[in-house]
Amino acid sequence: MADGNKAPDSTTLPKSKSKVMFSTIKNKFKKFQQSTEARTHLSNTAVLGRPSSNHRNDSSRPGTDDEQCAPAHENQGMAGVVDNGNATTAEAPNSSSFVAAVAHPLSVNSIEKGPTAQNVVKPELYSTLELWNVAYDELKLKEEKLIQEYEERLRGDLTTMLGATIAFSGSKVERKDLMRRLLIRKIDDIKENTWKLKFGGQEIPVKDLAQPVVGIIQWADDYISGALNANPYASVAWAGVSLLLPLTLNPSKQAASLAKCLDYVSDLIVRSTMRESLYERRYGSQEDNKDQEFALSSYKMYQDTLKSLYVEILKFQASSICYLSKNSTSRLGLDVVKHDDWDSSLNKIQGRENAFCKVYEILKDTRDQEIREAVFQRHREKIEAMGSISCNIIALQKSVDDKQREAERKELLNWLSSIDPSENHNTALRAHQEGTGDWLLQGNDDFETWKTKPNSLLWLNGKAGSGNASVIQHLRGSYEPNPENVVAFFYFSFTDGKKQDTVEMLSSIVKQLCCRRPDTPTCVEALRQYKEKGQRSDLKTLASTLLAALHGFTHVHLVLDALDECPYESGARETLLCAIHLILEKKPDNLHLFLTSRREVDIEAGLKPLISIPPLNTFTVDINLSTVQDALDLDIGLHIDQKLNAEPFRSWPNDVKEEAKTALIRNADGMFQYVSCQFDALRGHRGKYRIREALRDLPKGLDATYDRMLRSIDPRYQKQVASILKWLSFSCRPLLVEELAEAFILDPEKAIPFNEDDRLFNPEEVLAYLPGLVVKVPVHIDQYSDEYFIKRDEDAFQIRFVHFSVKEYLSSTRMTQEDFSAAEKTSHLHISESCLAYHLQLSASTLATKNTLKQFALWEYTARNWSIHLEEVARELWTPSLVSHATQALSANSQSLLNMVRVWNPGNLRNNLQTTPESLVSPLYYAASTGVFKLASLLIHNGADVNEISPDGREQSPLQAAAYKGHKEIIGLLLHHHASIHQEGGYFGNALQVAAFTGRQDIIQLLLDRGAERVTDTKILSNFSLIVVLR
């Protein structure tokens, strides 16, 4: 077909055009069907057994209308009633038929269709694979005498072959089997060279005599072997072929014509068998056909046309065999009577085949169009699905990208700060009495102005334990519903070292601001470089980051509580005040800063320049609680009322309650903590006399209160209590209840410092030895925590002093109970000795694993922090036993050092528990990484190699380790003892390149000043330090 006339691709046809094409084919098929209606009607009439012009009065005709309309057997491929392969129709009288009767191929079924349940006639279809049987039966009805003679011929051949008279039951199954046996025997004769003809005194095998029949023999043999055996009932046709084969070998025109017909017929049988199989596989099921009526009609037309072809083939075979057998003087002799009807028979067969081919082509076109429509529909569905999938993929990709960015953002913020400020806030809320602080929160002009004025500062100050009112909840309720506002806060705490650090405070505030933003400011993203280097950003960078994170908010209310709990001695408080100045000097209009503390001299001096002479356009206010004593007494009175109305004080008489309230307010001097302590003491009294006696004997102030608490401790446990008071006062982080219980039974002065048999039955029982002094705080350990490694992502309880004033009293010189003193230096000395005793005892026989660290709750803390505590002790206070224990703990290749590294390696925070002796770092490398100057000096004094390379995979020297962690004093110490400043090793190179990577300009300058050569290989340098190193 020319391109211009080429049919369009079905996948591109519009739906309307597709319908038109299908309708055209359907009409074409129906027109063809009408043209063959008479023949089809005649065929149906004959098969159904209705009287025809030749058999109208023949009462011997097999079958009746009732029998032929019977329902089909459920296990039978064709319609009709068949029982175990035997036909149920009656055999015709006087019939010696090869098959007496068959189940009839058509019946009429009544079906309900539509709401009126009208009966419609539905043609009964039979399996296409049974068409040979159906055609045989139809021919038998039309040509009864011919078939009777043909079956007599078959019976004779079978009797001759098998040597016995054959009796037939008449079933279609037996017909198929007997004809198959006949066919097999004939072909076997050929294959065994037993089928021979005599010519000129010689016996010549048939297969060698006539080449034209060789193909026919091969087809028949293929059928027998199964190559073409898709339909076992085709043996009906092949049996006739096998009988005709000998008759084609006579040397006459008649035989030649017959051979031509037989060759053509055999070819048709083969092709028809294939068509049957194809049709059953491709068109047999019409369950998915949208036009059931048309499908049934087309299926019926296909079967009828093919059946008509089969009838002609069988008629040709039967007529030929009967004629030639009757007109031959011998079975394989010469022709006696000329018979020229073979060409006419062949023409009839060809006519039937042509008719079938037309039907087949129409049906194929119909099926092809259906397939094209199905393909087109699937194509459309796939296009729609692909479009949907594409949208889904885009949405999924966006979702994945968003989640990835969110995960990276969350990881960055968690690295920025692991502190949860809500822990302290929730503790304060539990202790807060409703109504207290209303003097400030409701109607106070200074407070109202502070909330809205740009760049405002309010400092609320008073005595320790004054119950400085928390305004966080008030601000949250007033401002946080609006997403343009944010309330951030930070509680400084004397019990937690991280909550005494200004850098930690700034980091926490930045994190809180980012959590209220939909985006991550560029300045915050820039902090990622520190994370990737294992560093922390400096104070100025964080202050600038905080100021940048303020942008975009209308109001940012920032509350910093208990500035006085930031230590003064270490210089941390001075750093905090400097940070406050850095922030306020930038005059952020949307910032409102709220500070609380005691009125300490250094804090007042630091804030005075901001308050007395505030920067331009800055609002500041100083609220001294001592000037609002009446308001404080009112708040304390509300607190006392709440306590007296709860158990166990509810049953007190009202007059006793009033006396208690008056006495407590008078002695409290504005301190809530004092009142709380007295209620703990009054709890055990019953009766007016005892209660009034206790009220007259109230201690004067908090010092006297704490002194009384300590004196009430059982003398048998005073040493153990004094020990854990030191632990609580100066531990590097808050202790968990199980850790404190372990410290309670630890005595470094004993020969065996730790005995598991001394453990309390329940760790929380340790709280009974500290009545009124501590509080149990529920916490959830962050999954990224490196301080509570073994408890990551678990709930736990921290033990803290009930108030800052407790630690202040224990570490002061005001104590009258010196045995309980918790002075800083002596406390660190005691804790370091205890840690070393515990760690060395366990390391003597146990390897640190996840299970053993859980079994010995204090081991993680002691292995990691004993050197930190010892560093806080003056070198002259180190006892010989302490030096010995420290040296033992840091022995090269020892299990003690191995356990320390497995618990915590400052140079590698991942998979430390996998550390093996082969990858263990040197003691000096560990000390340089940790930053413990005094221990590093001890190791060098004892002969440690200052240039030893670590075997842990980093291949660095102690100098490189100190440069990476930024420990300036250690760097100076190592260089003083001739550490090689140019020593190469590890990923970074020499110490200067390590410092350049971390971006520490002070370390870079120190190394340059000490003779380090300027870097020429800049491939690993950070942009931040590149100019400094190369200048």
Summary of the structure (lengths in Angstrom):
residues: 1031
radius of gyration: 53.8
end to end distance: 81.6
largest distance: 156.2
contacts: 3199
relative contact order: 0.04
helix: 59%
strand: 8%
